[in-house]
């Protein structure tokens, strides 16, 4: 907020925030504070975004209902729609569920022999959970160059949720605190109607969010998380 004021962007900025509870697994990463946020604003650039166990994804894990969870992380993805806006996503992947890609689990709860449990199947089969599901959530930002109203941006965030549901199962459980923010730069006006634009951007947002979640999970720098 202080950095925004100093740039003359807004006299009284409103900065939404969300967190994941990952510090026990973050290998000594410091807790977030105002100084780190200010440094992040100063360091922001147009270069590639690091993925994996960096930033908010330092201690992220996935697959916590049954079996042994695996490390997850932070991922990004973007799409330039031909003749339309750019749509991008950044996701911090810390779900209670498993991460899926192409109809198979790629990061999630493990059996003692290293095979995946398939937590959705176990849950539907009535298998009791041996673990308490706490400290889980997936946080995402979807951003676009399209010009959107606040209501339209909210609708895009709702549509983007489909990507989260495609990449994670089970998803949006009572133990998750999933949150999606939508940013619209407004630098790419469109001749489309409001409904057409929201549908286009929202559909793209779901696609890039699904990809960002998968990338974040697969980019984890360490494989299995071994709880003490």
N, C-alpha and C positions, 0 to 999 in steps of 0.2 A: 504494500500500500504506500509506503514511504517513497519507493522508487517511482511509482506512477505519478505521485504528486510532484516529485522533483522534475519529471519530464514534462509537466504541464498538461498531461493527458486528461486528468480529472481532479477537481479540487477535493472531492470527498469520494474516493474510489470504494466500490464494493467488490471485494474479492472472495468468491466462494471457495471453500476448501473441503477436502475429504482425506481420510487417512486409512491406512491398513495397520493392523497390529502385527508387525513383523520383526521388531527389534531383537527378540530372543534368538532369532535365526540369522541376524544380519551381520554376524562376525565383527562386532565392535563398531558398526557404523553409528555415528552420533545421531541423537534424536533431532528431528527437524526443529528449527527455530527461526526467528526473524532474520538473523544474520545470514543463514544459509539461503533463505528465500531472496534476500537482497542480492547476494552473490550470484544466484541463479539468474536473476533479471539482468545483471551486468554481463554475464557470460553468454546470454542468449545470442544465437547467430543462425544463419541460414544453412549451416552445414548439416551433415547426417546426425541423427539422434542416436546416441549409444543405446544398445539393447541388452537385455539380460539382467544380471544382478547389480544394477546401478540405480542411483536415485531412490525413488519410492519402491523400486523393485528389488532392493538390496537383500531382503530376507523373505521374499514371497515364496509360498509353497502351494502345492495343489494335491488334492486327493486325501481328505482327512476324516472321512466317515469310517472306512474300513482299511485295514492294512497299513502300509507304511507310506507316508507322503513323499513326494519328490519336490526338489527345488523348481521354482518357476521364476518369473521375472517381469521385466517391462518390455513391451513390444510396440512397434509402429507399422503403419501401412498407409499408402495413399493411392489415389486414382484421379487421373485427369480425364474427365468425360469429354469426348470429342464434341467440339462446338458448345461445350457447357463449362461449368465450374470445376475447380479442383476440390476433392473431398478427401480428408485424411483422418486418421485416428491414432491415438496413443492410449495404451492400456496397461494398467498395473494388475497383473494376473495372480490373485491370491484366493482362489475359490475353495470351498469345501468339496466341490465336485471334481471330476476328471476333465481334462482338456482333450477334445476330439478333433481329428482331421481326416477327411476322406473315409468316414465310416469306421474309424478305429481310434482307440485311445493312444495318445502320444506322450502324455504326461499325466500321472495320477497315482492312485493308491496301488501299492505293490504287495503281492504275496511274499512269503519268506523265500520262495524260489526265484523271485525277480520278475514273475509274470504279473500282468495287470489284474486287479480284482474285478473290475467293471462294477463300480459302486451302484449304478442305477439298477442293474440286474439283481444285485444282492439285496438292495432295498425292496424291490418289488417282489422278491422271493421271501420276504419276511425275515431276513437274517438280522439278528440284533446287532446294533452298533457297539463295538468295544471301546469307542472313544467318545469323549465329550467334544462336540463341535463348537469351538469358539475361535475367535480371532480370524475370521474369514471375511473377505469381501473382494470384489473386482471393481476397480475404479477406471473410468475411461473418459477421454475427451474426444469428441468428434468436431472437426473444424472444416469450414468451407469458405471459398472465396465468393460464394453466392450472397446476394442481398436478401436477408430474411428479417421479418419482424420477430419480436420476442415470442409471440405465440407460434409462429412458424418454426423457430428454432427449437422450441419445446417439443413440437410435433416430430421434428427430425430426430431428437434424442429418443423419443418413444419408438420410432421406427428402427433406429440403430440398435435397440435392445434385441431385435431378432438375431443380429450377428452374435451377440453374447450367448443367446440360447442355443445357437447352432454349434458354437465352439465348446460349450461347457455343459456337462450333464452329471448329476442333477444340478440345476441352476436356480438362482433366486430362492434358495431355501431359507428357512427361519433362522439359520445360522449365518447367512450372508447379508451384507449391507450394501449391495450393488448400487452404484451411482454412475450416471452418464451425464456429462456436461456437454453443451453444444455451443460452439463459437462460430459466428458468421462475420467475416471481414467486410462484406459488402462491396468488394472491389470488382466484382464481375456481374454487372446487371444482366438480366435475362429478359427475352421477349415472351417467355412461357407464362402461363397463368399461375396464380399463387398455388393452386392445387397441383398443377403439373410440376412446378418447381419443387415443392415439398416432397412429392412422391419420388421424383428423380433423385434429389439429394438424400432423402431418407433411405432409399434403396441402396444407393452407393455407400452411405454411412454404415449400413448393416454389413455390407460386403467387406469394407476395409476394417471394421471393428473385429469381425470374425478372423481376418488375416492377422491383425495386430495381436490378438489374444494368442493365437497359435504360435506366432513368431516369438512373443514374449516368453511363453512356456518353454519353447525349444531352445531359446538363447541362454537359458540358465547356465552359468559357468561351472556349477557343480551338479552332479547327478542326484544321488539319493541323499535325503536329509535323514541323518541317524539321530533320533531323539535320545537324550540321556536318561 
